[in-house]
Amino acid sequence: MKTDLEIAREVELEPIGEIAAKIGIKEDELIPWGRYKAKISLDIFKRINARKDGKLILVTTINPTSEGEGKTTVTIGLAQALAKLGKKVALAIREPSLGPTMGIKGGGTGGGYSQVLPMEDINLHFTGDMNAVTSAHNLLSALLDNHIYHGDKFHIDPRYIVWPRVMDMNDRNLRNIVVGLGGPVNGTPREDRFSITAASEVMAILCLSNDLNELKSRLSRIIAAYTYEEKPVTASDLNAVGAMALLLNDAIKPNLVQTVEHVPAFVHGGPFANIAHGTNSLIATKLGLKLADYFVTEAGFGSDLGAEKFFDIVCRQGIKPDVTVLVVSIRALKIHGGMSQKDAKAGKRGEGEIKKGLKNMEKHLENIALFGVPVVVAINRFPNDTEEEIKIIEKFCNEKGVAVAVSEVWSDGGEGGIELAGKVIDTIYNKKPSFKYLYSPEMGIKEKIETISKKIYGAGKIVYTVAAEDDIRIIKKLDMEDLLVCMAKTPYSLSDDPQLKGRPENFKITIKQIRISAGAGFIVPITGKITTMPGLPAHPAAEKMDIINGMAEGLF
C-alpha cells in the first residue's frame, strides 16, 4: 500500500471553482486561496439561508488508542461513498494542529484513499486560521500585561490572571513559566502558562459564532483576570475586541477543499475534544446543511467527549443530527479487552479480548441513545483484521438491533464505504431521531458535572479539590451558573485515568479546577491529569520529516 503522501500526490486535483460549483457556490462567493483552496464569503447566507437543511450525519468513535481509529478517514470515505450513490454531499472536518502533526498522531486529513487535499497544505499552515487564532489570543495577553505595566487602573490581582498564552505546538516546558523578568522596563514579574492553540477560548468562540457580530459579542465577554475585589476584567474592559476581531476577519470564513474523489470538503476550526469542544465551525456546518442534501461531520475522540459536546453545546445553536456513525476498530477493542497496545497494533489474534472490549463499545452505544439519535456502527477495517474477528462485532450488533457495516474506505475510497452509506441512508429514513439534551443549563454547576460524569462516563463518585470548590464559588458569585459544561478529560478511557480500559464502573472522577470560558458560553472542569498543553512523545513524527527538492517528506 502506498503512503498517504504518495496517494495524495497522484491525485489530479480539480480547480476549486469546479468543486464549489458541485454544491452551488457561485464564483463571486468564492475567495480563492491558490488553485485548490478557497474561503467562502459569509454573504452566501443572504442567498441560501431560507433553504431547508440537508441531513446531518455525525461521526464519532469509542475510546481510541493514541494513534486514532480512523474516524476522520471514515468521515471522508462515507461522504465519497454517498457521492458514488449519486447523492449531493459535502463534509466538514477540523483543521489539523501542528502539535499532533509533529507529535505521535500525525496529521488530520484522513488516510489512504479517503483524504482531503492538498494534504501538505492543510496539515501545515493551510490558510492561516491557526495563526490568526494564536495572534488574536496573544494580543489579549499582551494588552493585559501592557495595562498592568502602565498603571493598572483595574487593580488586577496578579495571582488571578487566568488568560494564558498559546502556541500551536506541543511543548510541556511551557506549561508553567514566569514572565516579566529582567527589571522594571521588562514588565511585572508573574507566573504564566501556555496552552495549545486548539484549547484557546478564541478558537471555541470562532467555532461557535454565526457571524462577525456574534464573534465580537463573544470576544467581549472573555474573562482575562480578576481584581483584588474578585471582579472580572474582560477583553472589552481592555479594549481588545476590535483588534482581535480584525485579526480573525478572514479566519471566520470557512475553507473549502476537496477529497481524493473530488467531493467538496470544508476544513474549518480546530478545537480538540479532550480539552475543548472538539468540532469544526458552526458556520461550516450550517453552510454545508444549506448546500448539500447530506452533510457529514465528525466530533473529536469518543462519544464521551466530542459527541457529548456536539449534542450538548453545538446543537443548542439550532442544529441536530439525523444519525450518528460510531467508528470501531478491532485494535481498540482488543486493548479495551486487556491486550497490550504493542500486540494489538501487530495484529495478534484475540477473540477473547475483542469480546471483553465490546463492553466499551456498548457504553458508547448507550451514550448516543441518551440523546435520542439513531446509530450505525462502522467497523473500520485494518489490514491485519480477520473475518472471524469482524464477525464477533457483527454478531454483537445484530443481537443489539444496531445496524453495522464494514468500512474499507482507507484502501478502497468511496467504493469501500458503499455498504456503510446504504445503511446510513436506510437509518435516516426509517429511524427518526427524538433528539434531546442531557442536561438543562438551569441546573446547578455540580449537578451538570455529575450528570455528565455519571450518565456518560459511568462514574460512581465525583470529587472536587479545594481549588475547584473555590472556582464554583466564583462562578456563583458572578451569576454564571447557567453556563454549559465542556469537560476536559483523557480520551483513552471512560474515566479520568487513561490506563483504565474497557467499561470501568463505580470509579472516581476528580475535578482539579474549573475554568470559565464566558465568551464561548461554557465552563471547563479539568479532570485527572489532563493538561491544556500536551507534550511530545519520545520519538516525535517531526524527527522523520524533511523537505527534499521542494517536496515534503514524512507527513502522514
C-alpha positions as CSV (number, residue, x, y, z in Angstrom):
1,M,0.0,0.0,0.0
2,K,1.3,3.4,-0.9
3,T,1.8,6.1,1.7
4,D,-0.8,8.8,2.3
5,L,1.6,11.3,0.8
6,E,2.2,9.2,-2.3
7,I,-1.6,8.7,-2.8
8,A,-2.2,12.4,-2.4
9,R,0.4,13.4,-4.9
10,E,-1.0,11.1,-7.6
11,V,-4.5,12.7,-7.5
12,E,-5.2,15.2,-10.2
13,L,-6.9,18.0,-8.3
14,E,-9.8,19.8,-9.8
15,P,-9.8,23.7,-9.7
16,I,-11.5,24.9,-6.6
17,G,-14.2,26.7,-8.6
18,E,-15.4,23.4,-10.1
19,I,-15.5,21.9,-6.6
20,A,-17.6,24.8,-5.3
21,A,-20.0,24.6,-8.3
22,K,-20.9,21.0,-7.3
23,I,-22.7,22.3,-4.2
24,G,-24.0,25.5,-5.8
25,I,-21.4,28.0,-4.5
26,K,-21.2,30.9,-7.0
27,E,-18.0,32.4,-8.3
28,D,-18.5,35.7,-6.6
29,E,-19.0,33.9,-3.2
30,L,-15.6,32.2,-3.6
31,I,-12.3,33.7,-2.3
32,P,-9.6,31.7,-3.9
33,W,-6.5,30.8,-1.8
34,G,-4.5,29.5,-4.7
35,R,-5.8,27.0,-7.3
36,Y,-7.1,24.3,-4.9
37,K,-8.2,26.1,-1.7
38,A,-10.7,28.8,-1.1
39,K,-12.6,30.7,1.6
40,I,-16.3,31.3,1.3
41,S,-17.8,34.7,1.8
42,L,-20.3,34.8,4.6
43,D,-22.6,36.9,2.3
44,I,-23.6,33.5,0.8
45,F,-26.0,33.1,3.7
46,K,-28.1,36.0,2.3
47,R,-28.9,33.9,-0.7
48,I,-29.3,30.4,0.9
49,N,-30.5,31.0,4.4
50,A,-34.1,30.3,3.6
51,R,-33.3,26.8,2.2
52,K,-34.3,23.6,4.0
53,D,-31.4,21.9,5.8
54,G,-30.0,18.7,4.5
55,K,-29.5,15.5,6.6
56,L,-26.8,15.8,9.2
57,I,-24.5,12.8,9.9
58,L,-22.2,12.9,12.9
59,V,-19.2,10.5,13.1
60,T,-17.8,9.6,16.5
61,T,-15.9,6.6,17.9
62,I,-15.3,4.5,21.0
63,N,-12.4,5.4,23.4
64,P,-9.5,5.3,20.9
65,T,-5.8,4.4,21.1
66,S,-3.2,7.2,21.0
67,E,-2.8,6.6,17.2
68,G,-6.5,7.1,16.5
69,E,-9.0,4.7,15.0
70,G,-9.7,6.3,11.6
71,K,-12.7,8.5,12.4
72,T,-11.6,11.2,10.1
73,T,-10.9,8.7,7.4
74,V,-14.3,7.2,7.7
75,T,-15.9,10.6,7.7
76,I,-14.3,11.4,4.4
77,G,-14.8,7.9,2.9
78,L,-18.5,8.0,3.9
79,A,-19.0,11.3,2.0
80,Q,-17.3,9.8,-1.0
81,A,-19.5,6.7,-0.8
82,L,-22.6,8.9,-0.7
83,A,-21.4,10.8,-3.8
84,K,-20.9,7.4,-5.6
85,L,-24.5,6.7,-4.8
86,G,-25.5,9.9,-6.6
87,K,-26.2,12.0,-3.5
88,K,-25.4,15.7,-3.3
89,V,-23.0,15.6,-0.4
90,A,-20.4,17.7,1.4
91,L,-18.4,17.1,4.6
92,A,-16.6,19.1,7.3
93,I,-13.7,18.3,9.5
94,R,-11.5,20.3,11.8
95,E,-8.2,22.0,10.8
96,P,-5.2,19.9,12.0
97,S,-3.0,21.2,14.8
98,L,0.8,21.2,14.4
99,G,1.1,19.6,17.8
100,P,-0.3,16.2,16.8
101,T,1.1,16.5,13.3
102,M,4.6,16.9,14.7
103,G,3.9,14.5,17.6
104,I,2.5,11.0,17.6
105,K,-0.9,11.0,15.9
106,G,0.1,12.7,12.7
107,G,-2.0,15.0,10.5
108,G,-5.7,15.3,10.4
109,T,-6.6,14.9,6.8
110,G,-7.7,11.3,6.7
111,G,-5.7,8.5,5.2
112,G,-5.3,6.2,2.2
113,Y,-7.9,6.8,-0.5
114,S,-10.1,8.8,1.9
115,Q,-8.2,12.1,2.3
116,V,-8.8,15.8,2.0
117,L,-6.4,17.6,-0.3
118,P,-3.9,19.2,-0.7
119,M,-2.8,17.4,2.4
120,E,0.6,19.0,2.8
121,D,-1.0,22.5,2.9
122,I,-3.9,21.5,5.2
123,N,-1.6,19.7,7.7
124,L,0.9,22.6,7.9
125,H,-0.1,26.3,7.6
126,F,-3.2,26.0,5.3
127,T,-5.0,29.4,5.1
128,G,-3.5,30.8,8.2
129,D,-6.5,30.3,10.5
130,M,-4.5,28.8,13.3
131,N,-2.0,31.7,13.2
132,A,-4.9,34.1,13.3
133,V,-6.4,32.5,16.4
134,T,-2.9,32.4,18.0
135,S,-2.3,36.0,17.3
136,A,-5.7,37.2,18.5
137,H,-5.4,35.2,21.7
138,N,-1.9,36.5,22.4
139,L,-2.9,40.1,21.6
140,L,-5.2,40.0,24.6
141,S,-2.3,38.6,26.7
142,A,-0.1,41.4,25.5
143,L,-2.7,44.1,26.2
144,L,-3.4,42.7,29.6
145,D,0.3,42.9,30.6
146,N,0.6,46.3,29.0
147,H,-2.3,47.6,31.0
148,I,-0.6,46.4,34.2
149,Y,2.7,47.9,33.2
150,H,1.1,51.3,32.5
151,G,-0.6,51.8,35.9
152,D,-3.3,49.1,36.2
153,K,-6.4,51.2,36.8
154,F,-8.4,48.0,37.5
155,H,-6.1,46.9,40.3
156,I,-5.7,43.4,38.9
157,D,-4.6,40.7,41.3
158,P,-1.6,39.1,39.6
159,R,-2.4,35.8,41.3
160,Y,-5.7,35.6,39.4
161,I,-4.7,36.3,35.8
162,V,-6.5,33.5,34.1
163,W,-5.7,34.2,30.5
164,P,-2.7,32.1,29.3
165,R,-0.6,32.5,26.2
166,V,-0.9,30.0,23.4
167,M,1.0,28.4,20.6
168,D,0.2,25.7,18.0
169,M,2.8,23.2,19.1
170,N,3.2,20.5,21.9
171,D,5.7,21.9,24.4
172,R,5.5,20.7,28.0
173,N,8.2,23.1,29.1
174,L,5.8,26.0,28.6
175,R,3.0,24.6,30.9
176,N,4.2,26.8,33.8
177,I,6.5,29.8,33.3
178,V,7.5,33.1,34.8
179,V,7.3,36.3,32.6
180,G,8.3,39.9,33.2
181,L,11.8,39.2,34.5
182,G,14.8,41.5,33.9
183,G,13.8,44.6,35.8
184,P,11.1,47.2,35.7
185,V,11.4,48.1,31.9
186,N,10.5,44.5,31.0
187,G,7.2,44.3,32.8
188,T,5.8,43.0,36.0
189,P,7.1,39.5,37.0
190,R,4.3,36.9,37.5
191,E,3.6,33.3,36.9
192,D,2.1,32.5,33.5
193,R,1.3,29.4,31.4
194,F,0.9,28.3,27.8
195,S,-1.9,26.3,26.3
196,I,-2.0,24.8,22.8
197,T,-4.0,27.0,20.3
198,A,-6.6,24.3,19.9
199,A,-7.5,24.8,23.6
200,S,-7.9,28.6,23.2
201,E,-11.2,30.1,24.1
202,V,-10.7,32.3,21.0
203,M,-10.8,29.0,18.9
204,A,-14.0,27.9,20.7
205,I,-15.6,31.3,20.0
206,L,-14.6,31.3,16.4
207,C,-16.2,27.8,16.0
208,L,-19.4,28.7,17.9
209,S,-20.2,32.1,16.3
210,N,-22.7,32.5,13.5
211,D,-21.2,35.8,12.1
212,L,-18.7,38.6,12.8
213,N,-21.1,40.4,15.1
214,E,-21.6,37.4,17.3
215,L,-17.9,36.8,17.3
216,K,-17.3,40.3,18.7
217,S,-20.0,39.9,21.3
218,R,-18.5,36.6,22.5
219,L,-14.9,38.0,22.4
220,S,-16.1,40.9,24.6
221,R,-17.1,38.5,27.4
222,I,-13.8,36.8,27.7
223,I,-12.5,37.0,31.3
224,A,-8.8,37.6,31.3
225,A,-8.2,38.3,35.0
226,Y,-9.8,39.3,38.3
227,T,-9.3,42.3,40.5
228,Y,-8.4,42.1,44.2
229,E,-12.2,42.5,44.8
230,E,-12.8,39.4,42.6
231,K,-14.4,41.5,39.8
232,P,-13.7,40.1,36.3
233,V,-11.6,42.0,33.9
234,T,-12.8,41.3,30.3
235,A,-11.5,41.7,26.8
236,S,-14.0,44.5,26.5
237,D,-12.5,46.2,29.5
238,L,-9.1,46.1,28.0
239,N,-10.3,47.5,24.6
240,A,-9.1,44.4,22.8
241,V,-12.3,43.3,21.0
242,G,-12.0,45.3,17.8
243,A,-8.3,44.4,17.1
244,M,-9.0,40.7,18.0
245,A,-11.9,40.6,15.5
246,L,-9.8,42.3,12.9
247,L,-7.2,39.5,13.2
248,L,-10.0,36.9,12.9
249,N,-11.8,38.6,9.9
250,D,-10.5,36.1,7.4
251,A,-10.3,33.1,9.8
252,I,-14.1,33.2,10.4
253,K,-14.7,32.4,6.7
254,P,-14.9,28.6,6.0
255,N,-12.2,26.9,4.0
256,L,-13.2,24.8,1.0
257,V,-11.1,22.0,-0.4
258,Q,-11.7,18.5,-2.0
259,T,-11.3,14.8,-1.2
260,V,-9.3,12.3,-3.2
261,E,-12.5,11.7,-5.2
262,H,-13.3,15.4,-5.6
263,V,-16.1,15.7,-3.0
264,P,-16.5,19.2,-1.6
265,A,-15.0,19.4,1.9
266,F,-15.0,22.2,4.5
267,V,-11.9,22.2,6.8
268,H,-12.6,24.9,9.4
269,G,-11.7,25.4,13.0
270,G,-9.7,23.1,15.2
271,P,-10.7,22.7,18.9
272,F,-9.5,19.5,20.5
273,A,-12.3,17.4,22.1
274,N,-10.4,16.4,25.2
275,I,-9.6,20.0,26.3
276,A,-12.1,21.9,24.2
277,H,-15.5,21.2,22.5
278,G,-14.0,19.3,19.6
279,T,-16.0,20.1,16.4
280,N,-15.5,22.1,13.3
281,S,-17.0,25.6,13.0
282,L,-20.8,26.1,13.3
283,I,-20.6,28.3,10.2
284,A,-19.2,25.5,8.1
285,T,-21.8,23.0,9.4
286,K,-24.7,25.4,8.8
287,L,-23.3,26.3,5.3
288,G,-23.0,22.6,4.4
289,L,-26.5,21.8,5.6
290,K,-27.9,24.5,3.3
291,L,-25.8,23.5,0.3
292,A,-25.9,19.6,0.4
293,D,-28.6,17.0,0.8
294,Y,-26.3,15.0,3.1
295,F,-23.7,16.6,5.3
296,V,-21.1,14.5,7.1
297,T,-19.1,15.9,10.0
298,E,-17.1,14.5,12.9
299,A,-16.7,15.1,16.6
300,G,-13.3,14.6,18.2
301,F,-12.4,11.3,20.1
302,G,-15.3,9.2,21.5
303,S,-18.9,9.8,22.4
304,D,-17.9,10.6,25.9
305,L,-16.1,13.8,24.7
306,G,-16.7,15.2,21.2
307,A,-20.1,13.7,20.6
308,E,-21.4,14.7,24.0
309,K,-20.2,18.2,23.5
310,F,-21.6,18.3,20.0
311,F,-25.0,17.3,21.3
312,D,-25.0,19.5,24.5
313,I,-23.1,22.6,23.2
314,V,-23.1,22.8,19.4
315,C,-26.7,21.6,18.9
316,R,-28.1,24.3,21.1
317,Q,-27.1,26.7,18.2
318,G,-30.0,25.4,16.1
319,I,-28.9,22.1,14.6
320,K,-29.5,18.4,15.3
321,P,-28.1,15.2,13.8
322,D,-30.2,12.7,11.9
323,V,-27.9,9.8,12.6
324,T,-24.6,9.0,14.3
325,V,-21.9,6.7,12.9
326,L,-19.9,5.0,15.7
327,V,-16.5,4.0,14.4
328,V,-15.0,0.9,15.9
329,S,-11.6,-0.7,15.3
330,I,-10.7,-4.2,16.3
331,R,-7.3,-2.9,17.5
332,A,-9.0,-0.6,20.1
333,L,-11.4,-3.4,21.2
334,K,-8.5,-5.7,21.9
335,I,-6.8,-3.1,24.0
336,H,-10.1,-2.5,25.9
337,G,-10.2,-6.2,26.4
338,G,-6.8,-6.4,28.0
339,M,-4.3,-6.8,25.2
340,S,-1.2,-4.6,25.1
341,Q,-1.1,-1.8,22.6
342,K,2.0,-3.3,21.0
343,D,0.4,-6.7,20.4
344,A,-2.9,-5.2,19.2
345,K,-1.0,-3.0,16.7
346,A,0.9,-6.0,15.5
347,G,-2.4,-7.8,14.7
348,K,-2.1,-10.5,17.3
349,R,-5.3,-12.7,17.3
350,G,-7.5,-12.2,20.3
351,E,-11.2,-13.1,20.0
352,G,-11.5,-13.2,23.8
353,E,-10.1,-9.7,24.2
354,I,-12.4,-8.4,21.5
355,K,-15.5,-9.9,23.3
356,K,-14.3,-8.2,26.5
357,G,-13.6,-4.9,24.7
358,L,-17.2,-4.9,23.4
359,K,-18.2,-3.6,26.8
360,N,-16.6,-0.3,25.9
361,M,-18.5,-0.1,22.6
362,E,-21.7,-1.0,24.4
363,K,-21.3,2.0,26.7
364,H,-20.8,4.3,23.7
365,L,-23.9,3.0,22.0
366,E,-25.8,3.7,25.3
367,N,-24.4,7.2,25.4
368,I,-25.7,8.0,21.9
369,A,-29.1,6.6,22.8
370,L,-29.3,9.0,25.7
371,F,-29.6,11.8,23.2
372,G,-32.3,10.0,21.1
373,V,-30.1,9.8,17.9
374,P,-30.1,6.6,15.8
375,V,-26.8,4.9,15.3
376,V,-24.9,2.9,12.7
377,V,-21.7,1.1,13.7
378,A,-18.8,1.3,11.2
379,I,-16.1,-1.3,11.6
380,N,-13.0,0.4,10.3
381,R,-11.1,-2.4,8.8
382,F,-7.3,-2.6,9.2
383,P,-5.0,-4.8,7.1
384,N,-4.5,-7.4,10.0
385,D,-8.2,-7.8,10.8
386,T,-9.7,-11.2,10.1
387,E,-13.2,-12.2,9.0
388,E,-13.6,-14.2,12.3
389,E,-12.8,-11.0,14.3
390,I,-15.2,-8.9,12.3
391,K,-18.0,-11.4,12.8
392,I,-17.7,-11.1,16.5
393,I,-18.6,-7.4,16.3
394,E,-21.3,-8.0,13.7
395,K,-23.0,-10.7,15.9
396,F,-22.9,-8.3,18.9
397,C,-24.6,-5.5,16.8
398,N,-27.2,-7.8,15.3
399,E,-28.1,-9.0,18.8
400,K,-28.5,-5.4,19.9
401,G,-30.6,-4.5,16.9
402,V,-27.9,-1.9,15.7
403,A,-27.1,-1.5,12.0
404,V,-23.4,-2.4,11.3
405,A,-21.2,-2.2,8.2
406,V,-17.5,-2.9,7.5
407,S,-15.7,0.2,6.2
408,E,-12.8,-0.2,3.8
409,V,-12.6,3.4,2.7
410,W,-8.9,3.6,3.6
411,S,-7.9,1.0,1.0
412,D,-10.8,1.5,-1.5
413,G,-12.0,5.0,-1.1
414,G,-15.7,5.7,-1.6
415,E,-16.3,2.2,-3.0
416,G,-15.2,0.7,0.3
417,G,-18.0,2.7,2.1
418,I,-21.0,1.8,-0.1
419,E,-22.4,-0.7,2.4
420,L,-22.0,1.9,5.2
421,A,-23.5,4.7,3.1
422,G,-26.5,2.5,2.3
423,K,-27.1,1.7,6.0
424,V,-26.8,5.3,6.9
425,I,-29.4,6.3,4.4
426,D,-31.7,3.5,5.4
427,T,-31.4,4.5,9.1
428,I,-32.1,8.2,8.3
429,Y,-35.3,7.4,6.6
430,N,-36.5,4.5,8.8
431,K,-35.4,5.6,12.3
432,K,-36.4,9.2,13.1
433,P,-34.4,10.9,15.8
434,S,-36.1,12.0,19.0
435,F,-33.2,14.4,20.0
436,K,-32.8,15.6,23.5
437,Y,-30.1,17.3,25.6
438,L,-28.5,15.5,28.6
439,Y,-29.0,18.4,31.0
440,S,-30.6,21.8,31.3
441,P,-28.4,25.0,31.6
442,E,-30.5,26.0,34.6
443,M,-29.2,23.0,36.7
444,G,-26.5,23.8,39.2
445,I,-22.8,23.5,38.3
446,K,-22.2,20.4,40.3
447,E,-25.4,18.8,39.1
448,K,-24.4,19.3,35.4
449,I,-20.9,18.0,36.0
450,E,-22.2,15.0,37.9
451,T,-24.9,14.3,35.2
452,I,-22.2,14.0,32.6
453,S,-19.8,12.1,34.8
454,K,-22.3,9.5,35.9
455,K,-24.5,9.1,32.8
456,I,-21.9,9.4,30.1
457,Y,-18.7,8.1,31.8
458,G,-20.3,5.7,34.3
459,A,-18.6,7.3,37.3
460,G,-19.7,6.4,40.8
461,K,-18.3,9.4,42.6
462,I,-17.2,13.0,41.8
463,V,-14.6,14.6,44.0
464,Y,-13.8,18.4,44.0
465,T,-10.4,19.8,45.1
466,V,-10.3,22.9,47.2
467,A,-9.3,24.9,44.1
468,A,-12.4,23.6,42.2
469,E,-14.7,24.4,45.1
470,D,-13.4,28.0,45.1
471,D,-13.9,28.1,41.3
472,I,-17.5,27.1,41.9
473,R,-17.8,29.9,44.5
474,I,-16.6,32.5,41.9
475,I,-19.0,31.1,39.3
476,K,-21.9,31.5,41.6
477,K,-20.8,35.0,42.7
478,L,-20.7,36.1,39.1
479,D,-24.1,34.6,38.4
480,M,-22.8,32.3,35.7
481,E,-24.3,29.0,36.8
482,D,-26.2,28.8,33.6
483,L,-23.1,28.2,31.5
484,L,-22.8,24.9,29.7
485,V,-20.2,22.3,30.6
486,C,-17.2,21.4,28.5
487,M,-15.3,18.6,30.4
488,A,-11.5,18.3,30.0
489,K,-10.8,14.6,30.3
490,T,-8.5,11.9,28.9
491,P,-9.9,10.4,25.6
492,Y,-8.4,7.0,26.2
493,S,-10.7,5.9,29.0
494,L,-14.3,6.5,30.1
495,S,-12.7,7.5,33.4
496,D,-10.2,10.3,34.0
497,D,-7.4,7.6,34.2
498,P,-6.1,6.8,30.7
499,Q,-4.9,3.3,32.0
500,L,-8.4,2.3,33.0
501,K,-9.7,0.5,29.9
502,G,-12.9,-1.3,28.9
503,R,-16.0,-0.2,30.8
504,P,-15.0,0.6,34.4
505,E,-17.7,1.0,37.0
506,N,-18.0,3.0,40.2
507,F,-14.8,4.9,39.6
508,K,-14.0,8.3,40.9
509,I,-13.7,11.5,38.8
510,T,-11.6,14.2,40.3
511,I,-12.3,17.8,39.4
512,K,-9.0,19.7,39.8
513,Q,-10.2,23.2,38.8
514,I,-12.9,24.8,36.7
515,R,-12.1,27.5,34.2
516,I,-14.7,30.0,32.9
517,S,-15.0,30.5,29.2
518,A,-17.7,33.1,29.3
519,G,-17.3,34.1,25.7
520,A,-17.6,30.5,24.5
521,G,-20.6,30.0,26.8
522,F,-19.3,27.2,28.9
523,I,-17.1,26.2,31.9
524,V,-14.2,23.8,31.6
525,P,-13.9,21.4,34.5
526,I,-10.3,20.0,34.4
527,T,-10.2,16.3,35.5
528,G,-7.5,13.9,36.4
529,K,-4.0,14.6,35.0
530,I,-5.3,16.3,31.8
531,T,-3.3,19.3,30.6
532,T,-4.1,22.0,28.0
533,M,-0.5,22.0,26.8
534,P,0.4,18.5,25.5
535,G,4.0,17.2,25.3
536,L,5.8,15.5,22.5
537,P,6.5,11.7,22.6
538,A,9.9,10.1,22.9
539,H,10.2,9.9,19.1
540,P,8.0,12.6,17.5
541,A,6.9,12.3,13.9
542,A,8.8,15.6,13.3
543,E,12.1,13.6,13.5
544,K,11.3,11.9,10.2
545,M,10.1,15.0,8.3
546,D,12.0,17.0,5.7
547,I,11.7,18.9,2.5
548,I,13.7,17.5,-0.4
549,N,13.8,19.1,-3.8
550,G,10.8,21.2,-2.8
551,M,8.7,18.1,-1.7
552,A,7.6,17.4,1.8
553,E,8.6,14.1,3.3
554,G,7.4,12.3,6.4
555,L,3.9,13.8,6.7
556,F,1.1,11.4,7.4
